[in-house]
Structure formats: C-alpha cells, structure tokens
Amino acid sequence: MKNIAVAVDLSQGVEGLMHKAYEMSQLYKAKIWLIHIEAPQPVMVDVYSYNEADLMINQRGKMLKLVHAQLDIYRKELVAEGVDVDVVSVEGNVAQVLLQELMKYRIDLLIIGNRKHGFFYKTIIGSIFDEVIKKIEIPVLAVPVE
Amino acid sequence: MKNIAIALDLSNSSTVLIEQAKVLARANDAKIWLIHIAAPDPDFIGYDVGPKYIREDRADILKEEHKKLGKLKNTLTDVGIDAEALLIQGPIIQTLLEEVDKLEIDLLVIGKKGHGLFYRAILGSVFDSIVKKVHVPLLAVPYLDD
C-alpha cells in the first residue's frame, strides 16, 4: 500500500480522520493525499443584481481561501510528523470527481468520515458518502465521526 | 487497536479480507476475531417427511461452515497471530453489530462485492445497513464474486 487518500470535507471531526490517516501511513510507509472536492458554484440566475452576483463571487473566493488555509494546516501537521503529504483541491461533482482523483493518483486506500446524522443530512450529504462507497473499487476505511 | 473483527461469508474470497486484517493485527499486536453469522433456523418446518431431511441438511451446512471457519483460524494461529473463530446463528446485521459491541472491536473488516442488481437488492442491503449502523471504524475491502 503506497498511497493513502483522505477525503477531507473540513467539517468537525476531521482530526479523527487525520489521526487514522497518520496511523495507516506509518503502518504501510505510505504517502498521504489530502483530497478536498468543492461542489461547483451554483449557476447565477437573473434575479441577482450585478452587485449581489459580485458579492457571491467574493464570498466564495473568501471561503475557498479559508478552505485552502485549513488544508495547509493539516498538511503541515503531518509533514511535521515526517509524513509525505500532498494536497489536492478540485472543484466538481463531489463523488464523481473524488473517484476520478483516486484513480489518477493510484490510491490504494481511501479514508472517509462516516457521519451519524439525521434525515436531512442523509438525503443531501449522506448521498455523496453512499455513492462513493457503492462505486469505489479500492479498500475504504470508514471512520465514524460525530 | 486491540481487537479486529472480520465478518466472513466463507466464500473463497474470504482470504482477501484475512490478508488485510493480518497486516493490521501484526502492526498493532491485535487479536483477530473471525465472525460468521449463519442464517437462523426456520421457525417452523412442518411435520411431514420433509422436516427431518431439512433439519439434517441445515446441520450439515453448519458443520461444513464450522470446519471452514476453523481452517481459516488456523491459517492465522499458525503464523503466530492471536485469533478466534465465532459461528453464530441469528439475523445477520443485528447479530454482527451486537458481537462488535460485546467484543469491544476496534475495527471491523468486511467484504464489498460487485455491483450486480440482484446482489444489491438482496445481499447488498446487508452491507449498506452495516455501514450505516456501525459505530467503529469499518474497513470495506472490494472483492470479486466467486
């Protein structure tokens, strides 16, 4: 096992995933890929004035900056432990793009959070997890996070 | 990680799961529990000529499964890994999750088979339910159908 990927969504509980990833990378002497997929920006519709559209683009820019800063913190923490780490941040259909990236980097193991949530979460976000689990062709370590 | 459980259906691909668990058990000095949940006996099988036949058939299947499980256990103990085999009759999902709790399992290794519609409708739902309900890290390993 040479390449381990962590699907990072930057919500609470990521620390648990990072810890597992660290353990597994030590065990297999593997490289860690932190993969974050950002859902694409919603298509603008006419009801927005130009100002509002501008505002949305700005906000998204700010959010992406925060995301990248956070990914970099995780990267540095792992590098400090002597792990070989790379960060991948891509925009697109989350489940589909994640699976593509796994192929591209020849990932041997995916570590992903398994969230226990209510109905709303399950229908919207949970479906990404379900889709990934169903379609993936490599071993997956699903770590429960609260 | 002290206790690793493998949920086995005793198909030929079971060794794929065992190989994965072996590496993890060695690294963590953990014990491996080989768990096979056998379908429960039918509640009522009638008074006709059939029943004895069916009962004996069931007993033969269980004996066969018991033997297979023992063999798999020996492949682990032979190489110095602490292992124990459990053959339990009961509803699959509930029984498996109860054992995971009872044995204080830290990692559950489970097979994930192909994508056939029939399989997904019948057996795939077992896998889905376990993924949803389990409270410990789960390692899902894809393998081919026999």
Interface residues (C-beta under 8 A of the other chain):
Chain A: K20 L27 Y28 N114 K116 D130 I133 K134 K135 I136 E137 I138 P139 V140 L141 A142 V143 P144
Chain B: Q20 V23 L24 A27 K112 H115 D128 V131 V134 H135 V136 P137 L138 L139 A140 V141 P142
